Amino acid sequence: MIPFELAEPRSLKEAISLLDGADETVRPIAGGTALMLMMKAGVFHPTRLIALRYVAGANAIELAGDKTLRLGALATLGALERTKGLRDAFPVIAQTLRTLSNVRVRNVATIGGNLAHADPHMDLPPVLAALGAQVTVAGPNCERTVAVENLFAGYYETVLARNELIAQVSVPPLGSKRAAYVKVTTRSADDWPALGVAVVIDAEGRNVRRADVFVSAATEKPTRLKAAEAALRGAEADETNLKRAGEAAASEVETMADPQGSASYKKELVRVFVARAVRKALGLGDAQGRAG
Amino acid sequence: MSMVSAGASQIGRSLPRLEGRAKVTGRAEYVHNLRLPGMLYGKIFRSTVAHGRIRRIDTAAARALPGVFRVVTGEDICKVIPNPYYGPAFHDQPILALDKVYHVGQPVAAVLAADPHVAEQAVQLIVAEYDELPAVYDEVEAVTSKAVVHDELKPAGAFADLKHLQGRKNTNVALDYHLRRGDAEGALAQADHVFEHEFRTQQVMHTPLEPFVSVAEPRENGITIHSASQGPSFVRVEIARLLGWPENKVRIKVPYLGGGFGGKLYIKLEALVAALALIARRPVKIALTMEEQFYQITKHAATLRIKSGVSKDGRITARKCEVWWNGGAFADVGPRVTQKSGFSACGPYDVDNVHIDSYALYTNLPPAGALRGFGIPQLCWAYESHTDMMARALKLDPIEFRRRNLLRDGRPQATGTLVHDTPLEKILDRLAVRLNWGAPFDRGNGTVRRGRGVAIGFKAVISPTTSMAIVNVSADGSATVYVGTVDMGQGSDTAMAQLAGEVLNLPAESITVVHSDTDVTPYDMGTLGSRSLYHMGHAVKTAAEEALAKLRALAREVGLPEGTNVPVAELFRRKYGMQAGNVIGTGSFVPSYTPPEPGTGLTTNVTPFWMAGGAGCELEVDTETGHVRLIKLVNVADAGRQINPRIVETQLSGASIMQLGFTMSERMDFEAGQMTNASLADYKIPGLHDLPRVIENEAVESYEPSGPFGAKGVGETATFAVSPAIANGIEDAVGVRLMQLPLTPEAVYRALRAAHGTPLGEE
């Protein structure tokens, strides 16, 4: 490994001052679960890494009285998983974390890194996007707020500038809405997903008032499926309407081929699993398509 | 130990593995942990083109990097090893590339440094330029391709069963094997039904958790190589040949292995570390990364065409098999795979008229060799898929159709060798019982359909091969066994201790088994092909019997009556006046063998024993996505008499799970010879969540009269039938037939769409 500078700032302000807006070889590092692999594979050679782990207070997790979830960007996925009350307030997050990589990775990977890495195969971004989460982004001169939905610019790309850092993630209360995430793997259970589907449904029984539907992994970034949402809006979640939503999703989605599957196959997975995710959220069946 | 047998039998004891505690507490010895004073680390610079002539290798920047001890190319290797080509079948593999490169990932140069990270960084500074040559990747195209991988083929002449290999020019065919028995063409012409199918298998990797690792240590008068090798005796012979030294100047030491599966046979890194150590005059270690393993050795992809004639009463009357084995750029032991599998291509069926052509091909892909079954899993995939397809077409029950055609003891196998002590029918019976075959079966409904399948295969153990063993009884009566068999996780140390203990009337756990060290342990052909328990077991048993006979003679010599129960330690005391001396027994074993007749491939004695294994499964298919969920996997095998039933069971379940990966998910993907998924992030082996809810393993009642205490080998048996059993179950569930491995959800889904008349687009 080529020697590089490792900076360990104690504050967010200091960390941002060490970033370089122009130099690609200067990068922040949090849990390092993705960056270290890139370094080991020889595809990334840093000149300076800014380790964020000593930034004071950046790993706080707060589940407020109104059930708003506020996560410091340096909070590990493992800490989130073990947060008291998470299972009641956001069962979909608790459940997503269980099959997200493995316990060793979750114990070091951070929520901020998980979002900033922008690998479309990540499980949490579509879930957070569907939940309407927002990130607070800190830069040299100011802070701004970006919806997770709008955070991703493309394949491994975010809208963040090189001298900006995610400081906090805020997830609004789920309230009476119901949510589900379905991870579809095609080779082994611990593989990256071929498709991730996250749905958040506001419904009275089976009657859907509003649905937020996001897919990832099959697409170059977490993507809202507007036609599927429209098909579900104001509709009863019966076989006909769920099928219609699946058809709408398949026709609007632009899938990409990767080792997990061809683009055309992934489109078929979208067709099937949008409906299954809705069923799962409403407690009408499991993700394998069995009736509930 | 006393001279009178009184203790409990060691045979059939489910003794926990002798090394188990050391392994789980992190105390077992592996080459990875070895550090020698002054040791340098080597890192390999590899070819980026599939076939090309080397125009230039620029090592200047690498050499200039602080901390680099030396950069070595093929030309430098020639200074210590003038003819640096090796291989068990052909001397086709250069230690580092000379003039040409033959596949992406071939070692072209090596960097030595005291710090492995410096060596790794220097590798990235090396630049090579090539004039690319036309390349060939497909095994069938390789037969007629104008792109020829090697200009000339030079047979190694190292192994008894490969003596017939010939030198050739202008061809990619390393070996063509033919078997002709009866009149297949005539019988096919007269058959009531004729079926012909073509199957394919994919290239996969062994994926031992311990990647390849070797350390060479130059000595004043020789060289010592510490290596994770399954065949130290062969490595010694081959290194001695390369160096032009006598065998006794080359010492190969092997501690435990973290898995081998056939990958760590023959020369792998040993020649390279030996050459580098001689150049550097310091110890050199090379440890591959998990990713680099994909370029070292793999399992053959194959194309298998099979045609059968069947009479109206469901008897197979003729069979024609053509098999093309994709050996990659170096033959390794592919010719043996081609031949072993060649003569078994007809499967465990009694067919009078057989015609087999089996071809070992060179291509510009990473080399392929032995992997847990020497080609039998590929063949069984084809013939057992074919068997089910025929049964379906003939509207016969798949088990009944098999039963009607199975080889029985006393009947000739395709080579003409009579089958003996091979309980194929019993295996089929037990599969049927465990799957409750006769009872009504829930076929599922809606988008979840259920099915079940069976398959059965067999393999002839490799022949002729040699094993030697030493048993040493010390003056206190304790015993030590010296064997070249490598314990790579299969439990051979425990089994050898049980065999010696049975003869010497000692508990197996009191016996010490000395690991492979060619200065200490005698010759063994290799730990491969499920041969060790039978061959080395025989040698150990013979050595222990000789030691026992010497102890009896010692008792007579010191004046004790026949059958005395005086402790052994007392015999030594009476003979030598104190606790001194020892008794050494030696044993060797090589079974009889008759080579096949050239041209027909027929012989009356192709193997000392057959190992048979069957698999059955129950599964669910999601018709909307193609996902297959295994509910139950049953492995039934013939292991002869079980020396250690618990180890037999773990061998069966382990082998079947390994084959499950090759069946469902593992595949090396290539674009123009460049592997596109060379990491465990993108090459997926099964994890715990991918296993069936139920795996049942059974070794049927069996006894091999020629085996040590009736035993046969069992390391490979449960790999044979898993893939076709699952494909047969898929057809049973949803009516589609997959002809190619792996059976991914997408492959199943595409087949469903094609069957529905609405094929899915390729993009």
Boltz contact constraints between the chains, C-beta under 6 A:
constraints:
  - contact:
      token1: [A, 1]
      token2: [B, 117]
      max_distance: 6.0
  - contact:
      token1: [A, 2]
      token2: [B, 121]
      max_distance: 6.0
  - contact:
      token1: [A, 186]
      token2: [B, 745]
      max_distance: 6.0
  - contact:
      token1: [A, 187]
      token2: [B, 665]
      max_distance: 6.0
  - contact:
      token1: [A, 187]
      token2: [B, 684]
      max_distance: 6.0
  - contact:
      token1: [A, 188]
      token2: [B, 665]
      max_distance: 6.0
  - contact:
      token1: [A, 188]
      token2: [B, 684]
      max_distance: 6.0
  - contact:
      token1: [A, 188]
      token2: [B, 686]
      max_distance: 6.0
  - contact:
      token1: [A, 188]
      token2: [B, 687]
      max_distance: 6.0
  - contact:
      token1: [A, 188]
      token2: [B, 690]
      max_distance: 6.0
  - contact:
      token1: [A, 189]
      token2: [B, 687]
      max_distance: 6.0
  - contact:
      token1: [A, 189]
      token2: [B, 689]
      max_distance: 6.0
  - contact:
      token1: [A, 189]
      token2: [B, 690]
      max_distance: 6.0
  - contact:
      token1: [A, 190]
      token2: [B, 687]
      max_distance: 6.0
  - contact:
      token1: [A, 191]
      token2: [B, 684]
      max_distance: 6.0
  - contact:
      token1: [A, 259]
      token2: [B, 677]
      max_distance: 6.0
  - contact:
      token1: [A, 259]
      token2: [B, 682]
      max_distance: 6.0
  - contact:
      token1: [A, 261]
      token2: [B, 746]
      max_distance: 6.0
  - contact:
      token1: [A, 263]
      token2: [B, 763]
      max_distance: 6.0
  - contact:
      token1: [A, 264]
      token2: [B, 760]
      max_distance: 6.0
  - contact:
      token1: [A, 264]
      token2: [B, 761]
      max_distance: 6.0
  - contact:
      token1: [A, 264]
      token2: [B, 763]
      max_distance: 6.0
  - contact:
      token1: [A, 265]
      token2: [B, 746]
      max_distance: 6.0
  - contact:
      token1: [A, 272]
      token2: [B, 624]
      max_distance: 6.0
  - contact:
      token1: [A, 272]
      token2: [B, 625]
      max_distance: 6.0
  - contact:
      token1: [A, 289]
      token2: [B, 447]
      max_distance: 6.0
